[in-house]
Amino acid sequence: MAAGWDADRYQRQFGFVSAMASDLVELLDPRAGETILDLGCGTGELAAGIAASGARVWALDADPAMVAAARERLGPERVLLADGHNFTLPEPVDAVFSNAALHWMPRPGAVVARVRAALAPGGRFVAELGGAGNIDAILAALGAAMAESGLPAPATPWYFPTPGQYTTLLEAGGFRVARMEHFARPTPLQGGDRALADWLAMFGRSLTAEIPADLRALVVARTAELAAPRLRRDGRWVADYWRLRFVALAGPGPGTASPAGAPKAAKLQRQMSGQREP
Ligand code: BEZ
């Protein structure tokens, strides 16, 4: 995650980010005895769920407040303060898991390379991030509200790839893609009438940073007005999230090829694609 978070508020008002990922943990299928990294662990809620399976968990985040919160849950020695573009682990892991974090990392090729290097041969990379089209309605409303105030459209800090783009990246990074899904996930926001403004305050600070302070409340209110026809449903704000979810298996790459890992990767590939065991 990016630096500068209010971890307490994130947990209280945006806990849905982890709550909606329980089936991603099921897809990961963590096992006792495995070693698993949660990349971009936030407050460590999902990493704690993975640890409950008996797996040994490493968790990593770039934000000091998130790392402090995750250390409360997981213990100080299991949580690393590090950048997803540039990290190394004390030991190879069997799986890398990531939820709602990869879109905050603007150089995905570097991230995929670090994940590949972290995995033991045959290891799996199971993740979900914002996909193409994610929060289009929010961004369009904000851009229009800013234009009305004579402000240029903000540059977005996120990376929301298409399935094809991310598949290409994974394959180039030495993975075989066992599963790739792109789907809409309309996401109800907490906070009543102020929920969209709260979402912008928590996640969109870099978008609103260029708005002069005396105009900010006006622009945010106008954003809500413009977004309402697409995002207000039955009196609630519902964010137009799109997810990209995938399972990728570390193939034999330079310096990582292992005869022991290959059968495991092949077995996983069959399981993930629903094929029977021979
Ligand atoms: C997301 O999870 O899709 C997301 C969250 C905050 C900002 C941008 C995207």
py3Dmol code that shows the C-alpha trace and the ligand (Angstrom):
import py3Dmol

protein = """\
ATOM      1  CA  MET A   1       0.000   0.000   0.000  1.00  0.00           C
ATOM      2  CA  ALA A   2       1.084   3.599  -0.471  1.00  0.00           C
ATOM      3  CA  ALA A   3       2.594   5.530   2.424  1.00  0.00           C
ATOM      4  CA  GLY A   4       0.701   7.805   4.841  1.00  0.00           C
ATOM      5  CA  TRP A   5      -2.358   5.782   5.846  1.00  0.00           C
ATOM      6  CA  ASP A   6      -4.646   6.225   8.836  1.00  0.00           C
ATOM      7  CA  ALA A   7      -4.641   2.513   9.723  1.00  0.00           C
ATOM      8  CA  ASP A   8      -7.313   2.821  12.467  1.00  0.00           C
ATOM      9  CA  ARG A   9      -9.792   4.550  10.232  1.00  0.00           C
ATOM     10  CA  TYR A  10      -8.981   2.197   7.368  1.00  0.00           C
ATOM     11  CA  GLN A  11      -9.835  -0.751   9.597  1.00  0.00           C
ATOM     12  CA  ARG A  12     -13.032   0.848  10.955  1.00  0.00           C
ATOM     13  CA  GLN A  13     -14.575   2.257   7.777  1.00  0.00           C
ATOM     14  CA  PHE A  14     -12.921   0.267   5.004  1.00  0.00           C
ATOM     15  CA  GLY A  15     -12.717  -3.163   6.636  1.00  0.00           C
ATOM     16  CA  PHE A  16     -14.872  -4.394   3.726  1.00  0.00           C
ATOM     17  CA  VAL A  17     -11.680  -4.549   1.619  1.00  0.00           C
ATOM     18  CA  SER A  18     -10.550  -7.603   3.609  1.00  0.00           C
ATOM     19  CA  ALA A  19     -14.062  -8.900   4.318  1.00  0.00           C
ATOM     20  CA  MET A  20     -14.758  -9.191   0.576  1.00  0.00           C
ATOM     21  CA  ALA A  21     -11.608 -11.224  -0.011  1.00  0.00           C
ATOM     22  CA  SER A  22     -12.454 -14.341   1.998  1.00  0.00           C
ATOM     23  CA  ASP A  23     -12.996 -16.318  -1.213  1.00  0.00           C
ATOM     24  CA  LEU A  24      -9.576 -15.166  -2.438  1.00  0.00           C
ATOM     25  CA  VAL A  25      -8.085 -16.834   0.651  1.00  0.00           C
ATOM     26  CA  GLU A  26     -10.105 -19.954  -0.255  1.00  0.00           C
ATOM     27  CA  LEU A  27      -8.582 -19.842  -3.731  1.00  0.00           C
ATOM     28  CA  LEU A  28      -5.123 -19.578  -2.162  1.00  0.00           C
ATOM     29  CA  ASP A  29      -5.985 -22.703  -0.168  1.00  0.00           C
ATOM     30  CA  PRO A  30      -3.261 -22.259   2.474  1.00  0.00           C
ATOM     31  CA  ARG A  31      -2.005 -25.442   4.122  1.00  0.00           C
ATOM     32  CA  ALA A  32      -0.295 -26.194   7.407  1.00  0.00           C
ATOM     33  CA  GLY A  33       3.446 -26.314   6.865  1.00  0.00           C
ATOM     34  CA  GLU A  34       3.442 -23.953   3.891  1.00  0.00           C
ATOM     35  CA  THR A  35       5.207 -20.602   3.972  1.00  0.00           C
ATOM     36  CA  ILE A  36       3.169 -17.762   2.489  1.00  0.00           C
ATOM     37  CA  LEU A  37       3.797 -14.061   1.869  1.00  0.00           C
ATOM     38  CA  ASP A  38       0.968 -11.502   1.999  1.00  0.00           C
ATOM     39  CA  LEU A  39       2.209  -8.730  -0.291  1.00  0.00           C
ATOM     40  CA  GLY A  40       0.661  -5.362   0.645  1.00  0.00           C
ATOM     41  CA  CYS A  41      -0.804  -6.773   3.840  1.00  0.00           C
ATOM     42  CA  GLY A  42      -2.418  -3.557   5.140  1.00  0.00           C
ATOM     43  CA  THR A  43      -3.570  -4.091   8.719  1.00  0.00           C
ATOM     44  CA  GLY A  44      -2.780  -7.829   8.495  1.00  0.00           C
ATOM     45  CA  GLU A  45      -6.340  -9.091   8.758  1.00  0.00           C
ATOM     46  CA  LEU A  46      -6.112 -11.494   5.827  1.00  0.00           C
ATOM     47  CA  ALA A  47      -2.578 -12.574   6.769  1.00  0.00           C
ATOM     48  CA  ALA A  48      -3.936 -13.538  10.201  1.00  0.00           C
ATOM     49  CA  GLY A  49      -6.651 -15.601   8.485  1.00  0.00           C
ATOM     50  CA  ILE A  50      -3.999 -17.338   6.380  1.00  0.00           C
ATOM     51  CA  ALA A  51      -1.888 -18.008   9.487  1.00  0.00           C
ATOM     52  CA  ALA A  52      -4.934 -19.628  11.119  1.00  0.00           C
ATOM     53  CA  SER A  53      -4.653 -22.403   8.507  1.00  0.00           C
ATOM     54  CA  GLY A  54      -1.329 -23.392  10.054  1.00  0.00           C
ATOM     55  CA  ALA A  55       0.780 -21.803   7.325  1.00  0.00           C
ATOM     56  CA  ARG A  56       3.827 -19.741   8.330  1.00  0.00           C
ATOM     57  CA  VAL A  57       3.074 -16.223   7.195  1.00  0.00           C
ATOM     58  CA  TRP A  58       5.305 -13.359   6.147  1.00  0.00           C
ATOM     59  CA  ALA A  59       3.539 -10.043   5.638  1.00  0.00           C
ATOM     60  CA  LEU A  60       4.898  -6.974   3.904  1.00  0.00           C
ATOM     61  CA  ASP A  61       3.694  -3.417   3.437  1.00  0.00           C
ATOM     62  CA  ALA A  62       5.281  -0.098   2.442  1.00  0.00           C
ATOM     63  CA  ASP A  63       3.345   1.974   4.964  1.00  0.00           C
ATOM     64  CA  PRO A  64       4.682   2.288   8.544  1.00  0.00           C
ATOM     65  CA  ALA A  65       1.203   2.702  10.103  1.00  0.00           C
ATOM     66  CA  MET A  66      -0.091  -0.403   8.333  1.00  0.00           C
ATOM     67  CA  VAL A  67       3.018  -2.357   9.344  1.00  0.00           C
ATOM     68  CA  ALA A  68       2.512  -1.303  12.983  1.00  0.00           C
ATOM     69  CA  ALA A  69      -1.126  -2.492  12.852  1.00  0.00           C
ATOM     70  CA  ALA A  70      -0.132  -5.784  11.181  1.00  0.00           C
ATOM     71  CA  ARG A  71       2.618  -6.360  13.771  1.00  0.00           C
ATOM     72  CA  GLU A  72      -0.017  -6.107  16.529  1.00  0.00           C
ATOM     73  CA  ARG A  73      -1.828  -9.007  14.894  1.00  0.00           C
ATOM     74  CA  LEU A  74       0.997 -11.178  13.621  1.00  0.00           C
ATOM     75  CA  GLY A  75       3.944 -10.428  15.855  1.00  0.00           C
ATOM     76  CA  PRO A  76       6.846  -8.082  15.124  1.00  0.00           C
ATOM     77  CA  GLU A  77       9.166 -10.554  13.447  1.00  0.00           C
ATOM     78  CA  ARG A  78       6.756 -11.704  10.715  1.00  0.00           C
ATOM     79  CA  VAL A  79       5.921  -8.276   9.242  1.00  0.00           C
ATOM     80  CA  LEU A  80       8.343  -6.421   6.984  1.00  0.00           C
ATOM     81  CA  LEU A  81       8.332  -2.735   6.117  1.00  0.00           C
ATOM     82  CA  ALA A  82       9.292  -2.888   2.441  1.00  0.00           C
ATOM     83  CA  ASP A  83       8.401  -1.746  -1.056  1.00  0.00           C
ATOM     84  CA  GLY A  84       6.703  -4.319  -3.307  1.00  0.00           C
ATOM     85  CA  HIS A  85       8.948  -3.251  -6.183  1.00  0.00           C
ATOM     86  CA  ASN A  86      12.082  -4.072  -4.306  1.00  0.00           C
ATOM     87  CA  PHE A  87      11.965  -6.625  -1.510  1.00  0.00           C
ATOM     88  CA  THR A  88      13.727  -9.786  -0.500  1.00  0.00           C
ATOM     89  CA  LEU A  89      12.566 -12.345   2.057  1.00  0.00           C
ATOM     90  CA  PRO A  90      14.589 -14.283   4.617  1.00  0.00           C
ATOM     91  CA  GLU A  91      13.471 -17.561   2.996  1.00  0.00           C
ATOM     92  CA  PRO A  92      11.703 -18.759  -0.180  1.00  0.00           C
ATOM     93  CA  VAL A  93       7.915 -19.023   0.094  1.00  0.00           C
ATOM     94  CA  ASP A  94       5.436 -21.550  -1.318  1.00  0.00           C
ATOM     95  CA  ALA A  95       2.902 -18.885  -2.246  1.00  0.00           C
ATOM     96  CA  VAL A  96       2.536 -15.131  -2.594  1.00  0.00           C
ATOM     97  CA  PHE A  97      -0.910 -13.727  -1.850  1.00  0.00           C
ATOM     98  CA  SER A  98      -2.068 -10.165  -2.477  1.00  0.00           C
ATOM     99  CA  ASN A  99      -5.411  -8.393  -2.127  1.00  0.00           C
ATOM    100  CA  ALA A 100      -6.190  -4.838  -3.275  1.00  0.00           C
ATOM    101  CA  ALA A 101      -2.552  -3.822  -3.159  1.00  0.00           C
ATOM    102  CA  LEU A 102      -0.941  -4.443  -6.562  1.00  0.00           C
ATOM    103  CA  HIS A 103      -2.785  -1.526  -8.196  1.00  0.00           C
ATOM    104  CA  TRP A 104      -0.896   0.824  -5.839  1.00  0.00           C
ATOM    105  CA  MET A 105       2.419  -0.347  -7.315  1.00  0.00           C
ATOM    106  CA  PRO A 106       3.042   1.570 -10.545  1.00  0.00           C
ATOM    107  CA  ARG A 107       5.873  -0.612 -11.911  1.00  0.00           C
ATOM    108  CA  PRO A 108       4.195  -4.011 -12.153  1.00  0.00           C
ATOM    109  CA  GLY A 109       7.053  -5.648 -14.061  1.00  0.00           C
ATOM    110  CA  ALA A 110       9.381  -5.009 -11.125  1.00  0.00           C
ATOM    111  CA  VAL A 111       6.783  -6.363  -8.675  1.00  0.00           C
ATOM    112  CA  VAL A 112       6.249  -9.560 -10.705  1.00  0.00           C
ATOM    113  CA  ALA A 113      10.030 -10.081 -10.854  1.00  0.00           C
ATOM    114  CA  ARG A 114      10.342  -9.759  -7.064  1.00  0.00           C
ATOM    115  CA  VAL A 115       7.409 -12.147  -6.529  1.00  0.00           C
ATOM    116  CA  ARG A 116       8.983 -14.681  -8.895  1.00  0.00           C
ATOM    117  CA  ALA A 117      12.288 -14.410  -7.037  1.00  0.00           C
ATOM    118  CA  ALA A 118      10.533 -14.875  -3.664  1.00  0.00           C
ATOM    119  CA  LEU A 119       8.802 -18.107  -4.691  1.00  0.00           C
ATOM    120  CA  ALA A 120      10.139 -21.586  -4.346  1.00  0.00           C
ATOM    121  CA  PRO A 121      10.016 -23.491  -7.655  1.00  0.00           C
ATOM    122  CA  GLY A 122       6.422 -24.435  -8.488  1.00  0.00           C
ATOM    123  CA  GLY A 123       5.095 -21.804  -6.089  1.00  0.00           C
ATOM    124  CA  ARG A 124       1.850 -19.973  -6.691  1.00  0.00           C
ATOM    125  CA  PHE A 125       0.942 -16.303  -6.961  1.00  0.00           C
ATOM    126  CA  VAL A 126      -2.708 -15.740  -6.025  1.00  0.00           C
ATOM    127  CA  ALA A 127      -3.930 -12.170  -6.147  1.00  0.00           C
ATOM    128  CA  GLU A 128      -6.694  -9.684  -6.761  1.00  0.00           C
ATOM    129  CA  LEU A 129      -6.331  -6.045  -7.788  1.00  0.00           C
ATOM    130  CA  GLY A 130      -8.367  -3.327  -9.414  1.00  0.00           C
ATOM    131  CA  GLY A 131      -8.826  -4.214 -13.089  1.00  0.00           C
ATOM    132  CA  ALA A 132      -9.531  -2.159 -16.207  1.00  0.00           C
ATOM    133  CA  GLY A 133     -12.582   0.070 -15.713  1.00  0.00           C
ATOM    134  CA  ASN A 134     -12.125   0.194 -11.941  1.00  0.00           C
ATOM    135  CA  ILE A 135     -13.719   3.310 -10.369  1.00  0.00           C
ATOM    136  CA  ASP A 136     -14.332   4.841 -13.816  1.00  0.00           C
ATOM    137  CA  ALA A 137     -17.509   6.576 -12.611  1.00  0.00           C
ATOM    138  CA  ILE A 138     -15.761   8.090  -9.571  1.00  0.00           C
ATOM    139  CA  LEU A 139     -12.865   9.337 -11.690  1.00  0.00           C
ATOM    140  CA  ALA A 140     -15.168  10.718 -14.389  1.00  0.00           C
ATOM    141  CA  ALA A 141     -17.252  12.649 -11.830  1.00  0.00           C
ATOM    142  CA  LEU A 142     -14.172  14.052 -10.110  1.00  0.00           C
ATOM    143  CA  GLY A 143     -12.591  15.032 -13.432  1.00  0.00           C
ATOM    144  CA  ALA A 144     -15.801  16.801 -14.507  1.00  0.00           C
ATOM    145  CA  ALA A 145     -16.160  18.611 -11.158  1.00  0.00           C
ATOM    146  CA  MET A 146     -12.551  19.770 -11.376  1.00  0.00           C
ATOM    147  CA  ALA A 147     -13.019  20.941 -14.978  1.00  0.00           C
ATOM    148  CA  GLU A 148     -16.043  23.015 -13.899  1.00  0.00           C
ATOM    149  CA  SER A 149     -13.746  24.754 -11.405  1.00  0.00           C
ATOM    150  CA  GLY A 150     -11.152  25.361 -14.108  1.00  0.00           C
ATOM    151  CA  LEU A 151      -8.788  22.666 -12.815  1.00  0.00           C
ATOM    152  CA  PRO A 152      -6.970  20.100 -14.990  1.00  0.00           C
ATOM    153  CA  ALA A 153      -7.922  16.436 -14.708  1.00  0.00           C
ATOM    154  CA  PRO A 154      -5.849  14.753 -11.984  1.00  0.00           C
ATOM    155  CA  ALA A 155      -3.287  12.082 -12.829  1.00  0.00           C
ATOM    156  CA  THR A 156      -4.322   8.782 -11.248  1.00  0.00           C
ATOM    157  CA  PRO A 157      -1.756   6.932  -9.131  1.00  0.00           C
ATOM    158  CA  TRP A 158      -3.165   3.453  -9.857  1.00  0.00           C
ATOM    159  CA  TYR A 159      -2.533   0.656 -12.292  1.00  0.00           C
ATOM    160  CA  PHE A 160      -5.751  -1.081 -13.409  1.00  0.00           C
ATOM    161  CA  PRO A 161      -4.712  -3.583 -16.100  1.00  0.00           C
ATOM    162  CA  THR A 162      -6.789  -5.644 -18.510  1.00  0.00           C
ATOM    163  CA  PRO A 163      -6.579  -9.450 -18.215  1.00  0.00           C
ATOM    164  CA  GLY A 164      -4.445  -9.509 -21.385  1.00  0.00           C
ATOM    165  CA  GLN A 165      -2.000  -6.940 -20.058  1.00  0.00           C
ATOM    166  CA  TYR A 166      -1.487  -8.737 -16.761  1.00  0.00           C
ATOM    167  CA  THR A 167      -1.270 -12.161 -18.400  1.00  0.00           C
ATOM    168  CA  THR A 168       1.486 -10.872 -20.696  1.00  0.00           C
ATOM    169  CA  LEU A 169       3.325  -9.425 -17.714  1.00  0.00           C
ATOM    170  CA  LEU A 170       3.107 -12.645 -15.711  1.00  0.00           C
ATOM    171  CA  GLU A 171       4.223 -14.794 -18.620  1.00  0.00           C
ATOM    172  CA  ALA A 172       7.157 -12.491 -19.336  1.00  0.00           C
ATOM    173  CA  GLY A 173       8.065 -12.748 -15.655  1.00  0.00           C
ATOM    174  CA  GLY A 174       8.309 -16.544 -15.714  1.00  0.00           C
ATOM    175  CA  PHE A 175       4.778 -17.540 -14.620  1.00  0.00           C
ATOM    176  CA  ARG A 176       2.168 -19.786 -16.164  1.00  0.00           C
ATOM    177  CA  VAL A 177      -1.299 -18.312 -15.777  1.00  0.00           C
ATOM    178  CA  ALA A 178      -3.717 -20.937 -14.457  1.00  0.00           C
ATOM    179  CA  ARG A 179      -6.651 -18.609 -13.958  1.00  0.00           C
ATOM    180  CA  MET A 180      -7.444 -14.994 -14.865  1.00  0.00           C
ATOM    181  CA  GLU A 181     -10.819 -13.356 -14.197  1.00  0.00           C
ATOM    182  CA  HIS A 182     -12.068  -9.813 -14.735  1.00  0.00           C
ATOM    183  CA  PHE A 183     -15.397  -8.972 -13.125  1.00  0.00           C
ATOM    184  CA  ALA A 184     -17.480  -6.097 -11.787  1.00  0.00           C
ATOM    185  CA  ARG A 185     -17.805  -5.892  -8.031  1.00  0.00           C
ATOM    186  CA  PRO A 186     -20.189  -3.046  -7.119  1.00  0.00           C
ATOM    187  CA  THR A 187     -19.087  -2.268  -3.569  1.00  0.00           C
ATOM    188  CA  PRO A 188     -21.339  -0.556  -0.996  1.00  0.00           C
ATOM    189  CA  LEU A 189     -19.428   2.100   0.924  1.00  0.00           C
ATOM    190  CA  GLN A 190     -19.868   2.844   4.612  1.00  0.00           C
ATOM    191  CA  GLY A 191     -20.474   6.361   5.904  1.00  0.00           C
ATOM    192  CA  GLY A 192     -24.003   7.264   4.828  1.00  0.00           C
ATOM    193  CA  ASP A 193     -24.358  10.366   2.654  1.00  0.00           C
ATOM    194  CA  ARG A 194     -20.689  11.230   3.185  1.00  0.00           C
ATOM    195  CA  ALA A 195     -19.392   7.839   2.076  1.00  0.00           C
ATOM    196  CA  LEU A 196     -18.060   8.965  -1.313  1.00  0.00           C
ATOM    197  CA  ALA A 197     -16.389  12.039   0.223  1.00  0.00           C
ATOM    198  CA  ASP A 198     -14.858   9.775   2.897  1.00  0.00           C
ATOM    199  CA  TRP A 199     -13.631   7.359   0.218  1.00  0.00           C
ATOM    200  CA  LEU A 200     -11.951  10.275  -1.603  1.00  0.00           C
ATOM    201  CA  ALA A 201     -10.407  11.485   1.664  1.00  0.00           C
ATOM    202  CA  MET A 202      -8.987   8.023   2.431  1.00  0.00           C
ATOM    203  CA  PHE A 203      -7.876   6.861  -1.011  1.00  0.00           C
ATOM    204  CA  GLY A 204      -7.941   9.872  -3.333  1.00  0.00           C
ATOM    205  CA  ARG A 205      -5.641  12.298  -1.586  1.00  0.00           C
ATOM    206  CA  SER A 206      -3.273  12.457  -4.539  1.00  0.00           C
ATOM    207  CA  LEU A 207      -6.245  13.173  -6.834  1.00  0.00           C
ATOM    208  CA  THR A 208      -7.517  16.094  -4.775  1.00  0.00           C
ATOM    209  CA  ALA A 209      -4.098  17.446  -3.727  1.00  0.00           C
ATOM    210  CA  GLU A 210      -4.013  19.964  -6.592  1.00  0.00           C
ATOM    211  CA  ILE A 211      -7.390  21.488  -5.662  1.00  0.00           C
ATOM    212  CA  PRO A 212      -6.879  24.771  -3.784  1.00  0.00           C
ATOM    213  CA  ALA A 213      -7.933  24.286  -0.146  1.00  0.00           C
ATOM    214  CA  ASP A 214     -10.768  26.839  -0.358  1.00  0.00           C
ATOM    215  CA  LEU A 215     -12.326  24.981  -3.332  1.00  0.00           C
ATOM    216  CA  ARG A 216     -11.876  21.420  -2.121  1.00  0.00           C
ATOM    217  CA  ALA A 217     -15.180  20.958  -0.259  1.00  0.00           C
ATOM    218  CA  LEU A 218     -17.075  22.476  -3.188  1.00  0.00           C
ATOM    219  CA  VAL A 219     -15.383  20.213  -5.748  1.00  0.00           C
ATOM    220  CA  VAL A 220     -15.963  17.103  -3.616  1.00  0.00           C
ATOM    221  CA  ALA A 221     -19.645  18.015  -3.158  1.00  0.00           C
ATOM    222  CA  ARG A 222     -20.014  18.568  -6.919  1.00  0.00           C
ATOM    223  CA  THR A 223     -18.259  15.224  -7.569  1.00  0.00           C
ATOM    224  CA  ALA A 224     -20.896  13.527  -5.414  1.00  0.00           C
ATOM    225  CA  GLU A 225     -23.703  15.295  -7.299  1.00  0.00           C
ATOM    226  CA  LEU A 226     -22.302  14.232 -10.667  1.00  0.00           C
ATOM    227  CA  ALA A 227     -21.581  10.658  -9.543  1.00  0.00           C
ATOM    228  CA  ALA A 228     -24.946  10.092  -7.850  1.00  0.00           C
ATOM    229  CA  PRO A 229     -26.912   8.923 -10.935  1.00  0.00           C
ATOM    230  CA  ARG A 230     -24.387   6.076 -11.462  1.00  0.00           C
ATOM    231  CA  LEU A 231     -23.331   5.315  -7.891  1.00  0.00           C
ATOM    232  CA  ARG A 232     -26.298   5.989  -5.569  1.00  0.00           C
ATOM    233  CA  ARG A 233     -28.528   2.966  -5.084  1.00  0.00           C
ATOM    234  CA  ASP A 234     -31.359   2.713  -2.545  1.00  0.00           C
ATOM    235  CA  GLY A 235     -29.892   5.585  -0.544  1.00  0.00           C
ATOM    236  CA  ARG A 236     -26.360   4.122  -0.462  1.00  0.00           C
ATOM    237  CA  TRP A 237     -23.140   4.906  -2.245  1.00  0.00           C
ATOM    238  CA  VAL A 238     -21.893   1.927  -4.248  1.00  0.00           C
ATOM    239  CA  ALA A 239     -18.384   2.185  -5.732  1.00  0.00           C
ATOM    240  CA  ASP A 240     -17.931   0.843  -9.266  1.00  0.00           C
ATOM    241  CA  TYR A 241     -15.093  -1.557  -8.501  1.00  0.00           C
ATOM    242  CA  TRP A 242     -13.781  -3.954 -11.150  1.00  0.00           C
ATOM    243  CA  ARG A 243     -11.501  -6.788 -10.014  1.00  0.00           C
ATOM    244  CA  LEU A 244      -8.758  -8.705 -11.745  1.00  0.00           C
ATOM    245  CA  ARG A 245      -8.165 -12.008  -9.971  1.00  0.00           C
ATOM    246  CA  PHE A 246      -5.571 -14.573 -10.962  1.00  0.00           C
ATOM    247  CA  VAL A 247      -3.631 -17.682 -10.047  1.00  0.00           C
ATOM    248  CA  ALA A 248      -0.188 -17.987 -11.622  1.00  0.00           C
ATOM    249  CA  LEU A 249       2.414 -20.664 -11.116  1.00  0.00           C
ATOM    250  CA  ALA A 250       6.135 -20.049 -11.053  1.00  0.00           C
ATOM    251  CA  GLY A 251       7.551 -21.838 -14.066  1.00  0.00           C
ATOM    252  CA  PRO A 252      11.098 -23.021 -14.335  1.00  0.00           C
ATOM    253  CA  GLY A 253      13.031 -19.800 -14.801  1.00  0.00           C
ATOM    254  CA  PRO A 254      16.699 -18.916 -14.978  1.00  0.00           C
ATOM    255  CA  GLY A 255      18.350 -20.080 -11.778  1.00  0.00           C
ATOM    256  CA  THR A 256      15.096 -21.446 -10.359  1.00  0.00           C
ATOM    257  CA  ALA A 257      14.499 -24.625 -12.366  1.00  0.00           C
ATOM    258  CA  SER A 258      13.952 -27.569 -10.064  1.00  0.00           C
ATOM    259  CA  PRO A 259      12.942 -31.108 -10.997  1.00  0.00           C
ATOM    260  CA  ALA A 260      11.265 -31.343  -7.564  1.00  0.00           C
ATOM    261  CA  GLY A 261       9.061 -28.308  -8.213  1.00  0.00           C
ATOM    262  CA  ALA A 262       7.823 -29.287 -11.659  1.00  0.00           C
ATOM    263  CA  PRO A 263       5.373 -32.064 -10.647  1.00  0.00           C
ATOM    264  CA  LYS A 264       3.866 -29.805  -7.974  1.00  0.00           C
ATOM    265  CA  ALA A 265       3.333 -27.037 -10.522  1.00  0.00           C
ATOM    266  CA  ALA A 266       1.769 -29.464 -12.988  1.00  0.00           C
ATOM    267  CA  LYS A 267      -0.559 -30.840 -10.282  1.00  0.00           C
ATOM    268  CA  LEU A 268      -1.623 -27.353  -9.269  1.00  0.00           C
ATOM    269  CA  GLN A 269      -2.180 -26.366 -12.869  1.00  0.00           C
ATOM    270  CA  ARG A 270      -4.544 -29.362 -13.262  1.00  0.00           C
ATOM    271  CA  GLN A 271      -6.366 -28.547 -10.003  1.00  0.00           C
ATOM    272  CA  MET A 272      -6.811 -24.876 -10.857  1.00  0.00           C
ATOM    273  CA  SER A 273      -8.193 -25.635 -14.288  1.00  0.00           C
ATOM    274  CA  GLY A 274     -10.527 -28.320 -12.925  1.00  0.00           C
ATOM    275  CA  GLN A 275      -8.807 -31.258 -14.679  1.00  0.00           C
ATOM    276  CA  ARG A 276      -8.737 -34.730 -13.120  1.00  0.00           C
ATOM    277  CA  GLU A 277      -5.586 -36.190 -11.674  1.00  0.00           C
ATOM    278  CA  PRO A 278      -4.023 -38.804 -14.021  1.00  0.00           C
TER     279      PRO A 278
END
"""
ligand_1 = """\
9
BEZ
C -9.613 -0.612 -5.167
O -9.542 -1.451 -4.266
O -10.017 -0.904 -6.284
C -9.169 0.777 -4.939
C -9.143 1.270 -3.658
C -8.709 2.543 -3.458
C -8.315 3.333 -4.516
C -8.351 2.842 -5.778
C -8.788 1.563 -5.994
"""
view = py3Dmol.view(width=600, height=400)
view.addModel(protein, "pdb")
view.setStyle({"model": 0}, {"cartoon": {"style": "trace"}})
view.addModel(ligand_1, "xyz")
view.setStyle({"model": 1}, {"stick": {}})
view.zoomTo()
view.show()
